[in-house]
Amino acid sequence: MSKTEIETVSRVENLSLIVERVYNVPRQLVWDAWTKPEHVSLWWGYGGVPLYVCDVDLCQGGSYRYVQKGEDGTEYPFIGSYREVTSPTRLVYTQIFDVEPFNEYESVTYDTFEEIEGEKTKLTSRTEFKSAEALQGALDTGMEQGAIDSMERFAKHLEKI
């Protein structure tokens, strides 16, 4: 499947949702903007709902907590822990949408940052689910579109830094 700098591509393979995009910036900048809370809080999430809590302990065994708040005050918390942090090439972490009944489904995300032609970076985010039911549940809640939207907002954020 060919990729361009201006589109985000997603697909489902087995029990995984894969989202990819090429950015016209060096890998270290992509890594920093993808992992540092002062950046993450500006682009992460679904549907433009603000991310008002962005706690990150970016180290193997560390954890994170993101909370979005809807216009009606409803909170949407996400939590997880970092299994691997290899700057600037690979990040592996768990993710739980911390609202019943979804909080019983933990997924694992593998983010890879591939340097292309020195000044471009291909970001591939592969989220694995433990069962077809868990994957379908995530897809039904809009996770795929949320991931695409986040990558698009991330691209706009990269243009500003």
DSSP file (Angstrom, degrees, kcal/mol; ACC not computed):
  #  RESIDUE AA STRUCTURE BP1 BP2  ACC     N-H-->O    O-->H-N    N-H-->O    O-->H-N    TCO  KAPPA ALPHA  PHI   PSI    X-CA   Y-CA   Z-CA
    1    1 A M              0   0    0      0, 0.0     2,-0.2     0, 0.0     0, 0.0   0.000 360.0 360.0 360.0 125.6    0.0    0.0    0.0
    2    2 A S        -     0   0    0      1,-0.0     2,-0.3     0, 0.0     0, 0.0  -0.521 360.0-155.9 -81.8 148.2    1.6    3.3   -1.0
    3    3 A K        -     0   0    0     -2,-0.2     2,-0.3    18,-0.0     5,-0.1  -0.894   5.8-164.8-120.3 148.7    1.7    6.2    1.5
    4    4 A T    >   -     0   0    0     -2,-0.3     3,-0.9     3,-0.3    18,-0.8  -0.836  35.1-109.3-124.5 169.7    2.0    9.9    1.0
    5    5 A E  T 3  S+     0   0    0     -2,-0.3    19,-0.2     1,-0.2    -1,-0.0   0.666 112.5  52.8 -70.6 -16.1    2.8   12.7    3.3
    6    6 A I  T 3  S+     0   0    0     17,-0.1     2,-0.4    15,-0.0    -1,-0.2   0.340  98.1  66.6-109.3   8.7   -0.7   14.0    3.3
    7    7 A E    <   -     0   0    0     -3,-0.9    15,-0.5    15,-0.1     2,-0.5  -0.974  61.3-143.3-133.7 148.7   -2.8   11.0    4.3
    8    8 A T        -     0   0    0     -2,-0.4     2,-0.4    13,-0.1    13,-0.2  -0.900  21.9-157.0-101.6 132.4   -3.3    8.8    7.2
    9    9 A V  E     -A   20   0A   0     11,-2.6    11,-3.0    -2,-0.5     2,-0.3  -0.916  11.8-178.3-114.4 135.0   -3.9    5.1    6.3
   10   10 A S  E     +A   19   0A   0     -2,-0.4     2,-0.3     9,-0.2     9,-0.2  -0.952   6.4 163.1-131.3 153.8   -5.7    2.7    8.6
   11   11 A R  E     -A   18   0A   0      7,-2.1     7,-3.0    -2,-0.3     2,-0.5  -0.980  32.1-124.1-160.4 158.0   -6.5   -1.0    8.4
   12   12 A V  E     +A   17   0A   0     -2,-0.3     2,-0.4     5,-0.2     5,-0.2  -0.939  26.6 179.5-107.8 129.3   -7.5   -3.9   10.6
   13   13 A E  E >   -A   16   0A   0      3,-2.3     3,-2.6    -2,-0.5     2,-0.2  -0.987  60.3 -50.6-130.9 121.7   -5.4   -7.1   10.5
   14   14 A N  T 3  S-     0   0    0     -2,-0.4   114,-0.0     1,-0.3    -2,-0.0  -0.340 125.6 -17.7  52.7-116.2   -6.2  -10.1   12.6
   15   15 A L  T 3  S+     0   0    0     -2,-0.2   114,-2.6   114,-0.1     2,-0.4   0.033 121.2  94.5-105.6  25.4   -6.7   -8.6   16.1
   16   16 A S  E <   -AB  13 128A   0     -3,-2.6    -3,-2.3   112,-0.2     2,-0.5  -0.914  58.9-150.8-123.8 145.2   -4.9   -5.3   15.4
   17   17 A L  E     -AB  12 127A   0    110,-2.3   110,-2.9    -2,-0.4     2,-0.5  -0.970  23.2-165.2-105.6 124.3   -5.8   -1.8   14.3
   18   18 A I  E     -AB  11 126A   0     -7,-3.0    -7,-2.1    -2,-0.5     2,-0.4  -0.944   9.8-178.6-116.5 130.3   -2.9   -0.3   12.4
   19   19 A V  E     +AB  10 125A   0    106,-2.4   106,-3.0    -2,-0.5     2,-0.3  -0.997   9.0 179.5-129.4 130.4   -2.7    3.5   11.6
   20   20 A E  E     +AB   9 124A   0    -11,-3.0   -11,-2.6    -2,-0.4     2,-0.3  -0.948   9.1 164.6-134.1 150.9    0.2    4.9    9.6
   21   21 A R  E     - B   0 123A   0    102,-1.8   102,-2.9    -2,-0.3     2,-0.5  -0.963  27.6-133.9-159.6 148.5    1.3    8.3    8.3
   22   22 A V  E     - B   0 122A   0    -18,-0.8     2,-0.4   -15,-0.5   100,-0.2  -0.912  22.2-160.9-104.6 132.5    4.5    9.9    6.9
   23   23 A Y  E     - B   0 121A   0     98,-3.1    98,-2.5    -2,-0.5     2,-0.9  -0.900  22.2-130.9-114.1 143.1    5.5   13.3    8.4
   24   24 A N  S    S+     0   0    0     -2,-0.4    96,-0.2    96,-0.2    98,-0.1  -0.211  80.2  86.0 -86.1  44.8    7.8   15.7    6.7
   25   25 A V  S    S-     0   0    0     -2,-0.9    -2,-0.2    96,-0.1     5,-0.1  -0.960  87.5 -84.1-140.2 157.4    9.9   16.3    9.8
   26   26 A P     >  -     0   0    0      0, 0.0     4,-1.8     0, 0.0     3,-0.5  -0.215  40.0-113.7 -63.4 152.7   12.9   14.5   11.4
   27   27 A R  H  > S+     0   0    0     93,-0.3     4,-3.0    91,-0.3     5,-0.2   0.853 112.1  56.8 -56.7 -42.4   12.3   11.4   13.6
   28   28 A Q  H  > S+     0   0    0      1,-0.2     4,-2.6     2,-0.2    -1,-0.2   0.892 107.6  48.9 -61.6 -38.1   13.5   13.0   16.8
   29   29 A L  H  > S+     0   0    0     -3,-0.5     4,-2.4     2,-0.2    -1,-0.2   0.910 111.7  48.9 -66.7 -41.6   11.0   15.8   16.5
   30   30 A V  H  X S+     0   0    0     -4,-1.8     4,-1.8     2,-0.2    -2,-0.2   0.938 112.3  49.4 -61.5 -46.4    8.2   13.3   15.8
   31   31 A W  H  X S+     0   0    0     -4,-3.0     4,-1.6     1,-0.2     5,-0.2   0.943 112.1  47.3 -56.7 -50.6    9.2   11.3   18.8
   32   32 A D  H  X S+     0   0    0     -4,-2.6     4,-2.4     1,-0.2     3,-0.3   0.916 114.2  45.8 -60.9 -44.7    9.3   14.4   21.1
   33   33 A A  H  < S+     0   0    0     -4,-2.4    -1,-0.2     1,-0.2    -2,-0.2   0.772 114.1  50.3 -70.5 -24.7    5.9   15.7   20.0
   34   34 A W  H  < S+     0   0    0     -4,-1.8    -1,-0.2    -5,-0.2    -2,-0.2   0.736 122.8  28.3 -81.6 -24.9    4.4   12.2   20.3
   35   35 A T  H  < S+     0   0    0     -4,-1.6    -2,-0.2    -3,-0.3    -3,-0.2   0.688  93.9  90.0-115.4 -22.9    5.7   11.5   23.8
   36   36 A K    >X  -     0   0    0     -4,-2.4     4,-2.7    -5,-0.2     3,-1.9  -0.660  68.6-137.4 -86.3 130.2    6.1   14.8   25.8
   37   37 A P  H 3> S+     0   0    0      0, 0.0     4,-2.2     0, 0.0     5,-0.2   0.801 100.5  63.1 -58.2 -32.3    3.0   15.9   27.7
   38   38 A E  H 34 S+     0   0    0      1,-0.2    -5,-0.1     2,-0.2    -2,-0.0   0.760 116.3  32.6 -65.7 -21.1    3.3   19.5   26.7
   39   39 A H  H X> S+     0   0    0     -3,-1.9     3,-2.1    -7,-0.2     4,-0.6   0.843 114.2  57.1 -94.0 -48.1    2.8   18.4   23.1
   40   40 A V  H >X S+     0   0    0     -4,-2.7     4,-2.6     1,-0.3     3,-1.3   0.868  99.7  60.6 -53.8 -41.0    0.4   15.4   23.6
   41   41 A S  H 3< S+     0   0    0     -4,-2.2    10,-0.6     1,-0.3    -1,-0.3   0.682 102.9  53.8 -62.9 -16.2   -2.1   17.5   25.4
   42   42 A L  H <4 S+     0   0    0     -3,-2.1    -1,-0.3    -5,-0.2    -2,-0.2   0.638 124.5  15.5 -93.8 -16.0   -2.5   19.6   22.3
   43   43 A W  H << S+     0   0    0     -3,-1.3   111,-0.2    -4,-0.6   110,-0.2   0.631  93.2 104.8-130.6 -21.0   -3.3   16.9   19.7
   44   44 A W     <  +     0   0    0     -4,-2.6     2,-0.2    -5,-0.2     7,-0.1  -0.321  59.0  37.9 -74.0 146.0   -4.3   13.6   21.4
   45   45 A G  S    S-     0   0    0    101,-0.1     2,-0.4     3,-0.1     3,-0.1  -0.607  78.0 -53.7 121.5-172.7   -7.8   12.3   21.5
   46   46 A Y  S >  S-     0   0    0     -2,-0.2     3,-2.0     1,-0.2   100,-0.1  -0.877  97.0  -8.3-115.6 136.0  -11.1   12.0   19.7
   47   47 A G  T 3  S-     0   0    0     -2,-0.4    -1,-0.2     1,-0.3    99,-0.0   0.671 114.2 -67.9  63.0  22.9  -13.4   14.5   18.1
   48   48 A G  T 3  S+     0   0    0      1,-0.3    -1,-0.3    -5,-0.1    -3,-0.1   0.627  85.4 155.0  72.8  11.0  -11.6   17.6   19.3
   49   49 A V    <   -     0   0    0     -3,-2.0    -1,-0.3     1,-0.1    -3,-0.1  -0.613  51.2-107.3 -71.8 126.0  -12.6   16.9   22.9
   50   50 A P        -     0   0    0      0, 0.0    19,-1.5     0, 0.0     2,-0.9  -0.194  17.9-137.3 -60.0 142.9  -10.0   18.7   25.0
   51   51 A L  E     +F   68   0B   0    -10,-0.6    17,-0.3    17,-0.2    -7,-0.1  -0.875  31.4 168.2 -97.3 102.5   -7.4   16.7   26.8
   52   52 A Y  E     +     0   0B   0     15,-1.7     2,-0.4    -2,-0.9    16,-0.2   0.591  62.7  50.2-100.3 -10.6   -7.2   18.4   30.2
   53   53 A V  E     +F   67   0B   0     14,-1.5    14,-2.0     2,-0.0     2,-0.2  -0.997  57.5 163.9-122.9 128.2   -5.2   15.8   32.1
   54   54 A C  E     +F   66   0B   0     -2,-0.4     2,-0.5    12,-0.2    12,-0.2  -0.665   6.4 169.7-144.2  82.2   -2.0   14.6   30.6
   55   55 A D  E     +F   65   0B   0     10,-2.6    10,-2.3    -2,-0.2     2,-0.4  -0.855   9.0 178.0 -99.6 126.6    0.2   12.8   33.1
   56   56 A V  E     +F   64   0B   0     -2,-0.5     2,-0.5     8,-0.2     8,-0.2  -0.992  25.8 179.8-136.3 126.9    3.2   11.0   31.7
   57   57 A D        -     0   0    0      6,-2.4     2,-1.7    -2,-0.4    25,-0.2  -0.806  24.8-161.9-118.4  84.8    6.0    9.0   33.3
   58   58 A L        +     0   0    0     -2,-0.5     2,-0.3     4,-0.1     6,-0.0  -0.497  47.2  95.8 -80.5  82.7    7.9    8.0   30.1
   59   59 A C  S >  S-     0   0    0     -2,-1.7     3,-3.1    25,-0.0    23,-0.4  -0.967  88.0 -74.1-157.3 158.0   10.1    5.1   31.1
   60   60 A Q  T 3  S+     0   0    0     -2,-0.3    23,-0.2     1,-0.3     3,-0.1  -0.386 126.3  16.7 -57.4 126.4    9.8    1.4   31.0
   61   61 A G  T 3  S+     0   0    0     21,-3.4    -1,-0.3     1,-0.3    22,-0.1   0.266 102.9 121.6  89.0 -10.4    7.4    0.5   33.8
   62   62 A G    <   -     0   0    0     -3,-3.1    20,-2.9    20,-0.2    -1,-0.3  -0.185  50.0-141.7 -75.2 175.2    6.1    4.1   34.0
   63   63 A S  E     - G   0  81B   0     18,-0.3    -6,-2.4    -3,-0.1     2,-0.3  -0.833   9.0-152.5-134.8 171.2    2.5    5.0   33.4
   64   64 A Y  E     -FG  56  80B   0     16,-2.3    16,-1.6    -2,-0.3     2,-0.3  -0.966   1.6-164.6-141.1 159.8    0.3    7.6   31.8
   65   65 A R  E     -FG  55  79B   0    -10,-2.3   -10,-2.6    -2,-0.3     2,-0.4  -0.930   7.8-177.9-147.0 121.2   -3.2    9.0   32.4
   66   66 A Y  E     -FG  54  78B   0     12,-2.8    12,-3.3    -2,-0.3     2,-0.4  -0.957   3.7-172.0-117.7 137.3   -5.1   11.1   29.8
   67   67 A V  E     -FG  53  77B   0    -14,-2.0   -15,-1.7    -2,-0.4   -14,-1.5  -0.982   3.9-166.9-133.5 124.3   -8.5   12.5   30.5
   68   68 A Q  E     -FG  51  76B   0      8,-2.0     8,-2.9    -2,-0.4     2,-0.4  -0.763   9.8-151.5 -99.2 152.9  -10.7   14.3   28.0
   69   69 A K  E     - G   0  75B   0    -19,-1.5     6,-0.2    -2,-0.3     5,-0.1  -0.979   8.7-143.4-130.4 121.4  -13.8   16.3   29.1
   70   70 A G    >   -     0   0    0      4,-3.0     3,-2.2    -2,-0.4   -21,-0.0  -0.209  33.9 -98.5 -73.6 168.8  -16.8   16.7   26.9
   71   71 A E  T 3  S+     0   0    0      1,-0.3    -1,-0.1     2,-0.1    -2,-0.0   0.795 125.5  55.0 -58.1 -30.1  -18.9   19.8   26.7
   72   72 A D  T 3  S-     0   0    0      2,-0.1    -1,-0.3     1,-0.0     3,-0.1   0.387 123.7-104.4 -86.1   4.4  -21.4   18.3   29.1
   73   73 A G  S <  S+     0   0    0     -3,-2.2     2,-0.2     1,-0.3    -2,-0.1   0.366  70.6 148.5  90.6  -5.0  -18.7   17.6   31.7
   74   74 A T        -     0   0    0     -5,-0.1    -4,-3.0     1,-0.1     2,-0.3  -0.438  39.9-138.7 -64.8 132.9  -18.4   13.9   31.0
   75   75 A E  E     -G   69   0B   0     -6,-0.2    -6,-0.2    -2,-0.2    -1,-0.1  -0.741  13.3-163.6 -96.5 143.7  -14.9   12.6   31.5
   76   76 A Y  E     -G   68   0B   0     -8,-2.9    -8,-2.0    -2,-0.3     2,-0.3  -0.845  17.2-168.5-125.1  90.3  -13.2   10.1   29.2
   77   77 A P  E     -G   67   0B   0      0, 0.0    21,-2.1     0, 0.0     2,-0.4  -0.627   8.9-172.6 -89.9 139.9  -10.1    8.7   31.1
   78   78 A F  E     +GH  66  97B   0    -12,-3.3   -12,-2.8    -2,-0.3     2,-0.3  -0.994   8.8 178.5-125.9 134.7   -7.4    6.6   29.4
   79   79 A I  E     +GH  65  96B   0     17,-2.2    17,-2.4    -2,-0.4     2,-0.3  -0.910   9.6 141.5-132.9 160.2   -4.7    4.8   31.4
   80   80 A G  E     -G   64   0B   0    -16,-1.6   -16,-2.3    -2,-0.3     2,-0.3  -0.981  34.9-115.7-178.1 177.2   -1.8    2.6   30.6
   81   81 A S  E     -G   63   0B   0     -2,-0.3    13,-2.5   -18,-0.2     2,-0.5  -0.957  27.6-114.6-132.8 152.4    1.8    1.6   31.3
   82   82 A Y  E     +C   93   0A   0    -20,-2.9   -21,-3.4   -23,-0.4    11,-0.3  -0.745  27.1 175.9 -89.8 124.3    4.9    1.7   29.2
   83   83 A R  E    S+     0   0A   0      9,-2.7     2,-0.3    -2,-0.5    10,-0.2   0.747  74.2  13.6 -94.5 -31.2    6.5   -1.6   28.4
   84   84 A E  E     -C   92   0A   0      8,-1.9     8,-2.7   -25,-0.1     2,-0.4  -0.976  55.8-178.2-149.3 132.8    9.2   -0.4   26.2
   85   85 A V  E     +C   91   0A   0     -2,-0.3     2,-0.5     6,-0.2     6,-0.2  -0.905  12.9 164.1-132.0 103.6   10.6    3.1   25.6
   86   86 A T  E >>  -C   90   0A   0      4,-3.0     4,-2.5    -2,-0.4     3,-2.4  -0.815  40.9-117.7-123.5  88.3   13.4    3.2   23.0
   87   87 A S  T 34 S-     0   0    0     -2,-0.5   -59,-0.1     1,-0.3    -2,-0.1  -0.461  84.1  -1.6 -71.0 136.2   13.9    6.8   21.9
   88   88 A P  T 34 S+     0   0    0      0, 0.0    -1,-0.3     0, 0.0   -57,-0.1  -0.733 131.6  46.4-105.3  36.3   13.4    7.7   19.0
   89   89 A T  T <4 S+     0   0    0     -3,-2.4    24,-2.4     1,-0.3     2,-0.3   0.767 105.2  20.6-112.0 -29.9   12.5    4.4   17.4
   90   90 A R  E  <  -CD  86 112A   0     -4,-2.5    -4,-3.0    22,-0.2     2,-0.4  -0.996  44.0-178.4-153.7 139.4    9.9    2.4   19.4
   91   91 A L  E     -CD  85 111A   0     20,-2.4    20,-3.3    -2,-0.3     2,-0.4  -0.993   7.0-174.5-138.1 128.1    7.3    2.8   22.1
   92   92 A V  E     +CD  84 110A   0     -8,-2.7    -9,-2.7    -2,-0.4    -8,-1.9  -0.991  18.7 152.0-126.3 128.9    5.2    0.0   23.5
   93   93 A Y  E     -CD  82 109A   0     16,-2.2    16,-3.5    -2,-0.4   -11,-0.2  -0.990  38.5-117.4-153.5 157.0    2.4    0.6   26.0
   94   94 A T  E     - D   0 108A   0    -13,-2.5     2,-0.4    -2,-0.3    14,-0.2  -0.576  26.2-159.4 -90.5 160.5   -0.9   -0.7   27.3
   95   95 A Q  E     + D   0 107A   0     12,-2.2    12,-2.4    -2,-0.2     2,-0.4  -0.986  11.7 178.8-145.2 134.6   -4.1    1.3   27.0
   96   96 A I  E     -H   79   0B   0    -17,-2.4   -17,-2.2    -2,-0.4     2,-1.0  -0.997  27.9-139.3-132.8 127.7   -7.4    1.0   28.9
   97   97 A F  E     -H   78   0B   0      8,-0.5     2,-2.3    -2,-0.4   -19,-0.2  -0.803  30.0-143.8 -80.0 106.6  -10.5    3.2   28.3
   98   98 A D        +     0   0    0    -21,-2.1     2,-0.4    -2,-1.0   -20,-0.1  -0.259  63.8  99.4 -84.1  54.0  -11.1    3.5   32.1
   99   99 A V  S >> S-     0   0    0     -2,-2.3     4,-1.2   -23,-0.1     3,-1.2  -0.999  79.7 -73.9-135.9 133.1  -14.9    3.5   31.9
  100  100 A E  T 34 S+     0   0    0     -2,-0.4    -2,-0.0     1,-0.3     0, 0.0  -0.424 112.7  13.1 -65.2 142.5  -17.1    0.4   32.6
  101  101 A P  T >4 S+     0   0    0      0, 0.0     3,-1.2     0, 0.0    -1,-0.3  -0.969 126.5  56.5 -91.3   5.6  -17.5   -2.0   30.9
  102  102 A F  G X4 S+     0   0    0     -3,-1.2     3,-2.3     1,-0.3    -5,-0.4   0.751  88.8  76.8 -69.8 -24.1  -14.6   -1.0   28.6
  103  103 A N  G 3< S+     0   0    0     -4,-1.2    -1,-0.3     1,-0.3    -3,-0.1   0.540  82.4  67.5 -70.3  -3.1  -12.0   -0.9   31.4
  104  104 A E  G <  S+     0   0    0     -3,-1.2     2,-0.7    -5,-0.2    -1,-0.3   0.489  88.3  78.8 -88.4  -2.2  -11.9   -4.7   31.4
  105  105 A Y    <   -     0   0    0     -3,-2.3    -8,-0.5    -8,-0.2     2,-0.5  -0.887  61.2-174.7-111.8 104.6  -10.3   -4.6   28.0
  106  106 A E        -     0   0    0     -2,-0.7    24,-0.4   -10,-0.1     2,-0.3  -0.830   5.1-169.2 -96.0 132.6   -6.6   -3.8   27.9
  107  107 A S  E     -D   95   0A   0    -12,-2.4   -12,-2.2    -2,-0.5     2,-0.4  -0.761  14.7-135.3-112.6 165.0   -4.9   -3.4   24.5
  108  108 A V  E     -DE  94 128A   0     20,-2.1    20,-3.5    -2,-0.3     2,-0.4  -0.988  15.9-157.3-123.2 129.9   -1.2   -3.1   23.7
  109  109 A T  E     -DE  93 127A   0    -16,-3.5   -16,-2.2    -2,-0.4     2,-0.5  -0.899   5.0-163.6-111.9 135.5    0.1   -0.5   21.2
  110  110 A Y  E     -DE  92 126A   0     16,-2.8    16,-2.5    -2,-0.4     2,-0.5  -0.963   9.7-171.3-116.6 110.6    3.3   -0.7   19.3
  111  111 A D  E     -DE  91 125A   0    -20,-3.3   -20,-2.4    -2,-0.5     2,-0.4  -0.904   2.2-171.4-104.5 127.6    4.5    2.6   17.9
  112  112 A T  E     -DE  90 124A   0     12,-2.6    12,-2.3    -2,-0.5     2,-0.6  -0.952  11.6-156.9-120.3 143.3    7.4    2.6   15.5
  113  113 A F  E     - E   0 123A   0    -24,-2.4     2,-0.6    -2,-0.4    10,-0.2  -0.934  14.3-169.5-121.5 103.6    9.2    5.7   14.1
  114  114 A E  E     - E   0 122A   0      8,-3.0     8,-3.0    -2,-0.6     2,-0.3  -0.848  18.1-133.7-104.6 123.1   11.0    5.0   10.9
  115  115 A E  E     - E   0 121A   0     -2,-0.6     2,-0.5     6,-0.2     6,-0.2  -0.575  23.5-169.2 -73.9 130.4   13.4    7.5    9.4
  116  116 A I  E  >  - E   0 120A   0      4,-2.9     4,-2.0    -2,-0.3     3,-0.5  -0.986  67.0 -19.5-125.3 123.2   12.8    8.1    5.7
  117  117 A E  T  4 S-     0   0    0     -2,-0.5     2,-1.2     1,-0.3    -1,-0.1   0.758 108.6 -81.7  54.1  26.9   15.3   10.0    3.5
  118  118 A G  T  4 S+     0   0    0      2,-0.2   -91,-0.3     1,-0.2    -1,-0.3  -0.085 128.7  51.9  79.6 -39.2   16.7   11.7    6.6
  119  119 A E  T  4 S+     0   0    0     -2,-1.2     2,-0.3    -3,-0.5    -1,-0.2   0.362  96.9  70.6-116.3   4.3   14.1   14.4    7.0
  120  120 A K  E  <  - E   0 116A   0     -4,-2.0    -4,-2.9   -96,-0.2     2,-0.4  -0.853  60.5-155.4-119.7 158.0   10.9   12.4    7.0
  121  121 A T  E     -BE  23 115A   0    -98,-2.5   -98,-3.1    -2,-0.3     2,-0.6  -0.994   6.9-152.0-136.8 128.9    9.4   10.0    9.5
  122  122 A K  E     -BE  22 114A   0     -8,-3.0    -8,-3.0    -2,-0.4     2,-0.6  -0.898  16.4-162.0 -97.3 119.5    6.9    7.2    9.0
  123  123 A L  E     -BE  21 113A   0   -102,-2.9  -102,-1.8    -2,-0.6     2,-0.5  -0.908   7.4-174.7-103.7 122.3    4.9    6.6   12.2
  124  124 A T  E     -BE  20 112A   0    -12,-2.3   -12,-2.6    -2,-0.6     2,-0.6  -0.979   3.6-170.5-118.0 123.8    3.1    3.3   12.5
  125  125 A S  E     -BE  19 111A   0   -106,-3.0  -106,-2.4    -2,-0.5     2,-0.6  -0.955   4.5-176.4-117.1 113.6    0.8    2.7   15.4
  126  126 A R  E     -BE  18 110A   0    -16,-2.5   -16,-2.8    -2,-0.6     2,-0.6  -0.945   5.3-166.5-115.0 115.4   -0.4   -0.9   15.8
  127  127 A T  E     -BE  17 109A   0   -110,-2.9  -110,-2.3    -2,-0.6     2,-0.4  -0.901   7.9-157.5-105.1 122.1   -2.9   -1.6   18.6
  128  128 A E  E     -BE  16 108A   0    -20,-3.5   -20,-2.1    -2,-0.6     2,-0.3  -0.812   2.8-157.9-102.5 137.9   -3.4   -5.3   19.5
  129  129 A F        -     0   0    0   -114,-2.6   -22,-0.1    -2,-0.4  -114,-0.1  -0.817  21.3-130.1-112.7 153.6   -6.5   -6.6   21.2
  130  130 A K  S    S+     0   0    0    -24,-0.4     2,-0.3    -2,-0.3    -1,-0.1   0.692  87.0  11.8 -77.0 -19.2   -6.9   -9.8   23.2
  131  131 A S  S  > S-     0   0    0   -116,-0.1     4,-2.2     1,-0.1     5,-0.2  -0.976  73.4-110.6-152.7 162.9  -10.0  -10.9   21.3
  132  132 A A  H  > S+     0   0    0     -2,-0.3     4,-2.7     1,-0.2     5,-0.2   0.858 119.1  56.6 -63.2 -34.8  -12.2  -10.2   18.3
  133  133 A E  H  > S+     0   0    0      2,-0.2     4,-2.4     1,-0.2    -1,-0.2   0.907 107.2  47.3 -63.4 -42.8  -14.9   -9.0   20.8
  134  134 A A  H  > S+     0   0    0      2,-0.2     4,-2.2     1,-0.2    -2,-0.2   0.915 113.3  48.4 -66.2 -42.8  -12.5   -6.4   22.3
  135  135 A L  H  X S+     0   0    0     -4,-2.2     4,-2.6     2,-0.2    -2,-0.2   0.942 113.0  47.4 -61.6 -47.7  -11.4   -5.2   18.8
  136  136 A Q  H  X S+     0   0    0     -4,-2.7     4,-2.7     1,-0.2    -2,-0.2   0.891 109.6  53.9 -63.0 -39.1  -15.0   -4.9   17.6
  137  137 A G  H  X S+     0   0    0     -4,-2.4     4,-1.3     2,-0.2    -1,-0.2   0.917 110.1  47.1 -59.7 -43.7  -15.9   -3.1   20.8
  138  138 A A  H  <>S+     0   0    0     -4,-2.2     5,-2.2     1,-0.2     3,-0.4   0.919 112.8  48.7 -64.5 -43.7  -13.1   -0.5   20.3
  139  139 A L  H ><5S+     0   0    0     -4,-2.6     3,-1.4     1,-0.2    -2,-0.2   0.897 108.2  55.1 -62.6 -39.5  -14.1   -0.1   16.6
  140  140 A D  H 3<5S+     0   0    0     -4,-2.7    -1,-0.2     1,-0.3    -2,-0.2   0.786 103.9  54.7 -65.0 -27.6  -17.8    0.4   17.6
  141  141 A T  T 3<5S-     0   0    0     -4,-1.3    -1,-0.3    -3,-0.4    -2,-0.2   0.489 124.6-101.6 -84.9  -2.0  -16.8    3.2   20.0
  142  142 A G  T <>5S+     0   0    0     -3,-1.4     4,-2.6    -4,-0.3    -3,-0.2   0.649  73.4 143.7  95.9  15.8  -15.0    5.1   17.2
  143  143 A M  H  ><S+     0   0    0     -5,-2.2     4,-2.7     1,-0.2     5,-0.2   0.887  70.4  52.6 -58.1 -41.4  -11.4    4.2   18.0
  144  144 A E  H  > S+     0   0    0      1,-0.2     4,-2.2     2,-0.2    -1,-0.2   0.950 113.3  42.2 -62.7 -48.6  -10.3    3.9   14.4
  145  145 A Q  H  > S+     0   0    0      1,-0.2     4,-2.9     2,-0.2    -1,-0.2   0.883 113.5  54.3 -65.6 -36.4  -11.7    7.4   13.4
  146  146 A G  H  X S+     0   0    0     -4,-2.6     4,-2.4     2,-0.2    -2,-0.2   0.900 108.4  48.6 -62.0 -41.1  -10.3    8.8   16.7
  147  147 A A  H  X S+     0   0    0     -4,-2.7     4,-2.2     2,-0.2    -2,-0.2   0.904 112.9  47.6 -66.1 -41.3   -6.8    7.4   15.8
  148  148 A I  H  X S+     0   0    0     -4,-2.2     4,-2.1     2,-0.2    -2,-0.2   0.943 112.4  49.1 -63.4 -47.4   -7.0    8.9   12.4
  149  149 A D  H  X S+     0   0    0     -4,-2.9     4,-2.7     1,-0.2     5,-0.2   0.894 109.9  52.2 -59.5 -40.8   -8.2   12.3   13.7
  150  150 A S  H  X S+     0   0    0     -4,-2.4     4,-2.7     1,-0.2    -1,-0.2   0.917 108.8  49.5 -63.3 -42.9   -5.4   12.3   16.3
  151  151 A M  H  X S+     0   0    0     -4,-2.2     4,-2.1     2,-0.2    -1,-0.2   0.871 111.5  49.9 -64.4 -35.0   -2.8   11.7   13.6
  152  152 A E  H  X S+     0   0    0     -4,-2.1     4,-1.9     2,-0.2    -2,-0.2   0.927 112.8  45.5 -68.2 -44.5   -4.3   14.5   11.5
  153  153 A R  H  X S+     0   0    0     -4,-2.7     4,-2.3     1,-0.2    -2,-0.2   0.877 110.6  55.6 -64.2 -36.0   -4.2   16.9   14.5
  154  154 A F  H  X S+     0   0    0     -4,-2.7     4,-2.6     2,-0.2    -2,-0.2   0.909 104.9  52.4 -61.6 -42.7   -0.7   15.6   15.2
  155  155 A A  H  X S+     0   0    0     -4,-2.1     4,-1.4     1,-0.2    -1,-0.2   0.917 110.7  47.2 -59.5 -44.1    0.4   16.6   11.7
  156  156 A K  H  X S+     0   0    0     -4,-1.9     4,-0.7     1,-0.2    -1,-0.2   0.878 110.7  52.5 -65.5 -36.9   -1.0   20.1   12.2
  157  157 A H  H >X S+     0   0    0     -4,-2.3     3,-1.2     1,-0.2     4,-0.8   0.913 105.1  54.9 -64.2 -42.2    0.7   20.4   15.6
  158  158 A L  H >< S+     0   0    0     -4,-2.6     3,-0.7     1,-0.3    -1,-0.2   0.842 101.3  59.5 -60.2 -33.3    4.1   19.4   14.0
  159  159 A E  H 3< S+     0   0    0     -4,-1.4    -1,-0.3     1,-0.2    -2,-0.2   0.757 105.1  50.6 -64.9 -24.1    3.7   22.3   11.5
  160  160 A K  H <<        0   0    0     -3,-1.2    -1,-0.2    -4,-0.7    -2,-0.2   0.620 360.0 360.0 -91.3 -14.7    3.5   24.7   14.5
  161  161 A I    <<        0   0    0     -4,-0.8    -1,-0.2    -3,-0.7    -2,-0.2   0.451 360.0 360.0-107.5 360.0    6.7   23.6   16.3
